[in-house]
Amino acid sequence: MRGWMPQELDSCGSRRADKFYLLNIFAHTRRTIKTTQGEKIMRQIIMVGPGRSKIVDVPIPEIDDNQLLIKVTLTGICHSELYPWSIAKAGDIFAHESMGVVAKAGKNVTGFKEGDRVTGLGGGGYKEYIVMEPAKTCHVPANLADEDAIAEPLACLLSA
C-alpha cells in the first residue's frame, strides 16, 4: 500500500473544520480469519519507511478484565503525526484519534457494554480493533456523527 498524506484522502476521507480524517479502510470488512494456532487475525497499517505503509495481518488483541476491545469505525489523522510519518521507520505505528463500537468489555468494566459507540484515547488506531481503558473512553451520543466524535481534538482544546 502506498503511504498517504492528507491531500490524497479525497476518495476515502472527509474534511471537517480544517482537519482531515481517514475513514477506517477496514470498517466494512466482514471476515474471520484464524491461524493454525486458532488466533483470530485482523488487518493493521504499519509503516515500511518514510511516507510508505502497508497492510499486514496481526492477531486481534486480547483484553484483560479491566479493558475494552473496540472495533474501530474511524480514525483521525493528527497533525502531530505528519512529521513523524515523513521520517517513519519500518514497523512504526500511528493513530490515536479513534472511535468505534465496543466489541468486548472486560468482566470488571462497568458503564460500557457490547455495541456501545465510544471514543477516547487508544493507540495504533489504523487497525480493525484497539484496546482502550474505560477511564479514557466516553460514550458517543446517537445524534453525533463518527467524524465529529473523535475525542482527542476536544481534549486538546479543553486542556489548552
N, C-alpha and C positions, 0 to 999 in steps of 0.2 A: 504494500500500500504506500502510495506517495504521501509524504508529510503534508500537513495542511497549515494554512495561515488564514486569518480572518477574511481576507478578500476572496478566498476560494470557497466560502461557505454558502454562496447563493443558492445552490441546488439542494443543500441538505440542512441549512440552518435558517435562523431568522435574526433580524436586527431589532432590538428594542432599546430605547434610551441610550443610544451610542454604545451598547455592549453587544458583542456577538455571542451567540450560543451555538453550540454544536449539538444537534439532536443526536441522541444516542443511536448509533447505527445498528445496534443490536436489539432495540426495543421491540421490533416486530418479529424477531426470530423466535420460532417455536420449535424447540428441539431439545432432546435429552440425549446426551452422549455419555456413555460410560466407558472407562478404560478397562483393561483386562483385570485391574485390581478393584474394579467396582466403583471408582471415583466418578462423580459427576463433573463434567467439564463445561467451562464457559469460554467466551471469547474476551480478549483484552487487547488494547492497543499499547504497544511498547515502542520505545524509540530504538532505532538502529544506528543513529548518528545524528549530527546536526541537521535539523529540519526534515528528517526522514523517520517514518514509523512503519510498523507492520502489525497485522492482526495475528495473534497467537492463541492457541488453546491452552488453558490453565485450569487447575481444579477449582471448583466453586469453594469459596472459603467456608470454614466451619466456624460457628459461633459458640461462645461459652454461655453459661446460664444467665449472664448479665448483659448480653449484647443483642442487637437486631441485625438480621440479614435483610438487605434492601435490594429489590430488583430495580435497577436504575432505569428511569424513563427519559431523563435529560441531564446533561452535564454542561455547565457553563465553561467558557474559556476565560480564565482570569488573566488580566493584563500583567500580573506579576510573573506569569509563566511564559510570556512571549520571548523574553531574552534567554531564559534557560532552554527553551525549545530550540533556539537558534544555535546553541552550543552543546546540545544534548549528547550524551554518551550512550552507547548500546546498553539497553536494559533500563534506562531511565523511564519512570512512570509519572505522568502528570494528571492533574484534575482533582479539585477538592470542592467544587461547587456543584453538588449533585442533588437530585430529587428523584423520588421513586415511590415504590409501594413495598410495605413490609411483607416479605416472603416468609419470615420465621422470626419469632420472638423467643429469647431465652426464658427458661421457666421462672426466673426471678424477676423478669421485667414486668412492670405494671404500667398501665396507661397507653400501651400500644398493643395492637393485635394484627394478625394477618389480614392484609387487604387495605390497611390504613395508608393514605397518601401522606408522605413525610418529606421533610428537607432537613438539612443540617450540615455539619462538617464531617466529612468522611473522605479519606484519602484514596487516590488512584481511581477516580470515577469514570475513566474511559474503559469500562468493562461492564459486563452484564449484571454482576452482583457486587455489593460492597458491604462491609461490616461497619455499623455505626453504634456509638454509645448512646443510650437513651437520654443522658443529660445534655448531649449536644445535638439532639433531634427534636423537631417540633412537627405537629400536625399541620397539614395544608387544608384550608377550607375548600369545599367543593366549588365555590364560585371563583377561585383563583386559578388561572392557567399555570401549567407547569413552568413555562419560561419566566413567569413573574414570581414564582415561589422559591427560587433559589435563595438560600439564606445568607450565604457569605457576603454578598454586596450590602445587604441590610445590616449585617453585623458590623461591617467596616464603617458604615455611616453612623451607627449608634455609638461606636466606640471611639470615633474620631474626635 
